[in-house]
């Protein structure tokens, strides 16, 4: 269960629309943007929708949008909690409109960091665990790839093979 009326600080964000992609298991992507009140830096959040109603959140500093390593670069702006809280709020809003959806994220390694149990992964896991209980989502941590899955309990109850289907999809799409 999502903690009753999560009361955490986050930045206001704007939905910039959905783009249908249909690339393998990827069905489309919604783009969100928000601006830090602290630093005035702008962030972009991609929410990629995959088969089985799985949404994968990815975010980066707008200034890094042209970099191939945009997901690996640290901002050093000292505001990770508010940025991640904003992503969590986007996730909760998506769940509000789609009660059977599941979510995934990857704690991308910093430049020159190993792929397993990354600094980001440990932070995201701790933060998600403090806001999201296990009545609504089953939590699956994949330490070796720094990936985390919030599997919707409703979806699991409707189809017990959903976890193996999602894990196979993750492998096919190199989401680890």
C-alpha positions as CSV (number, residue, x, y, z in Angstrom):
1,X,0.0,0.0,0.0
2,X,1.2,3.5,-0.7
3,X,1.5,5.1,2.7
4,X,-1.7,7.0,3.5
5,X,-1.7,10.2,1.6
6,X,2.1,10.4,1.1
7,X,3.2,13.7,2.5
8,X,6.5,14.5,1.0
9,X,8.0,17.5,-0.6
10,X,8.4,17.5,-4.4
11,X,8.5,19.9,-7.2
12,X,5.5,20.8,-9.4
13,X,5.8,19.1,-12.8
14,X,4.2,19.4,-16.2
15,X,3.2,16.5,-18.5
16,X,4.5,17.2,-22.0
17,X,2.7,14.5,-23.7
18,X,2.7,10.8,-24.8
19,X,4.5,9.5,-27.8
20,X,3.6,6.1,-29.2
21,X,6.7,4.2,-30.0
22,X,6.0,0.5,-30.6
23,X,9.5,-0.8,-30.5
24,X,9.5,-4.4,-29.3
25,X,7.9,-4.4,-25.9
26,X,8.0,-0.6,-25.6
27,X,4.6,0.9,-26.3
28,X,5.4,4.6,-25.8
29,X,6.9,7.3,-23.6
30,X,5.5,10.2,-21.7
31,X,7.7,13.2,-21.0
32,X,7.5,15.3,-17.9
33,X,9.5,18.3,-16.9
34,X,10.1,20.1,-13.7
35,X,12.3,22.9,-12.4
36,X,14.2,22.9,-9.1
37,X,13.1,25.7,-6.8
38,X,16.4,25.5,-5.1
39,X,18.8,25.6,-8.1
40,X,16.5,26.6,-10.9
41,X,17.9,23.7,-12.9
42,X,15.4,21.9,-15.2
43,X,14.9,18.1,-15.2
44,X,13.3,15.8,-17.7
45,X,11.5,12.6,-16.7
46,X,10.8,9.9,-19.2
47,X,8.1,7.4,-18.3
48,X,8.4,4.5,-20.7
49,X,5.3,2.2,-21.0
50,X,6.0,-1.4,-21.7
51,X,3.8,-4.4,-22.2
52,X,2.1,-5.8,-19.1
53,X,1.4,-2.3,-17.9
54,X,5.0,-1.8,-16.7
55,X,6.2,1.8,-16.5
56,X,9.9,2.5,-16.3
57,X,10.9,6.0,-14.9
58,X,14.1,7.6,-16.1
59,X,15.2,11.1,-15.3
60,X,18.2,13.4,-16.0
61,X,19.2,17.1,-15.8
62,X,18.1,18.9,-18.9
63,X,21.6,20.2,-19.4
64,X,22.7,16.6,-19.9
65,X,20.0,15.7,-22.5
66,X,22.5,15.5,-25.4
67,X,25.0,13.3,-23.5
68,X,25.1,9.6,-24.1
69,X,25.8,9.3,-20.4
70,X,22.9,11.5,-19.3
71,X,21.7,8.8,-16.8
72,X,25.2,8.2,-15.4
73,X,26.2,11.8,-14.6
74,X,25.8,13.2,-11.1
75,X,24.6,16.8,-10.8
76,X,26.3,17.6,-7.5
77,X,23.4,20.0,-6.8
78,X,22.7,18.3,-3.4
79,X,19.0,17.8,-3.9
80,X,18.5,14.2,-4.7
81,X,15.6,13.6,-2.3
82,X,13.4,16.3,-3.9
83,X,14.2,15.2,-7.4
84,X,13.4,11.5,-6.6
85,X,10.3,12.5,-4.6
86,X,9.1,14.3,-7.7
87,X,9.6,11.1,-9.7
88,X,7.7,9.2,-7.0
89,X,4.8,11.7,-7.2
90,X,4.7,11.1,-11.0
91,X,4.6,7.4,-10.4
92,X,1.8,7.7,-7.8
93,X,-0.2,9.8,-10.2
94,X,0.2,7.2,-13.0
95,X,-0.9,4.5,-10.5
96,X,-4.0,6.6,-9.5
97,X,-5.1,6.5,-13.1
98,X,-4.1,2.8,-13.7
99,X,-4.6,0.7,-10.7
100,X,-3.0,-2.4,-12.3
101,X,0.3,-0.9,-13.4
102,X,3.7,-1.9,-12.2
103,X,6.9,0.2,-12.1
104,X,10.6,-0.3,-12.6
105,X,13.7,1.7,-12.3
106,X,17.4,1.2,-12.6
107,X,20.0,2.9,-10.5
108,X,22.4,3.7,-13.3
109,X,26.0,3.6,-12.4
110,X,28.0,6.8,-12.1
111,X,30.9,7.1,-14.5
112,X,33.5,4.5,-13.5
113,X,31.1,2.8,-11.0
114,X,30.3,-0.9,-11.3
115,X,26.8,-2.0,-12.4
116,X,25.8,-3.9,-9.2
117,X,24.3,-2.1,-6.2
118,X,25.1,1.3,-7.4
119,X,25.0,4.5,-5.3
120,X,21.7,5.5,-7.0
121,X,20.2,2.1,-6.6
122,X,20.8,2.1,-2.9
123,X,19.3,5.6,-2.5
124,X,16.2,4.8,-4.7
125,X,15.6,1.5,-2.9
126,X,15.7,3.2,0.5
127,X,13.5,6.0,-0.5
128,X,10.9,3.8,-2.3
129,X,10.8,1.4,0.6
130,X,10.0,4.3,3.0
131,X,7.0,5.5,0.9
132,X,5.7,2.3,-0.8
133,X,4.4,-0.6,1.3
134,X,3.7,-4.1,0.2
135,X,-0.1,-4.1,0.1
136,X,-0.2,-2.5,-3.3
137,X,3.2,-3.5,-4.8
138,X,5.4,-6.5,-4.3
139,X,9.1,-5.3,-4.1
140,X,11.7,-7.1,-6.2
141,X,15.3,-6.0,-5.9
142,X,17.9,-7.1,-8.5
143,X,21.1,-6.1,-6.9
144,X,23.4,-7.4,-9.6
145,X,21.9,-5.1,-12.2
146,X,20.8,-2.3,-9.8
147,X,17.2,-2.8,-11.0
148,X,14.1,-2.6,-8.9
149,X,10.5,-3.7,-9.7
150,X,7.3,-2.7,-8.0
151,X,5.0,-5.5,-9.1
152,X,1.3,-4.6,-8.8
153,X,-0.4,-7.0,-6.4
154,X,-3.6,-6.9,-8.5
155,X,-1.7,-7.8,-11.7
156,X,0.0,-10.7,-9.8
157,X,-3.2,-12.0,-8.4
158,X,-4.8,-12.0,-11.9
159,X,-1.8,-13.8,-13.6
160,X,0.8,-15.6,-11.5
161,X,3.2,-15.8,-14.4
162,X,3.3,-12.0,-14.7
163,X,6.6,-11.8,-12.8
164,X,8.4,-14.2,-15.1
165,X,6.8,-12.5,-18.1
166,X,8.1,-9.1,-16.9
167,X,11.6,-10.5,-16.1
168,X,11.8,-12.0,-19.6
169,X,10.7,-8.7,-21.1
170,X,13.4,-6.9,-19.1
171,X,16.1,-9.3,-20.4
172,X,14.8,-8.9,-24.0
173,X,14.9,-5.1,-23.8
174,X,18.2,-4.9,-21.9
175,X,16.6,-2.9,-19.2
176,X,19.0,-4.2,-16.6
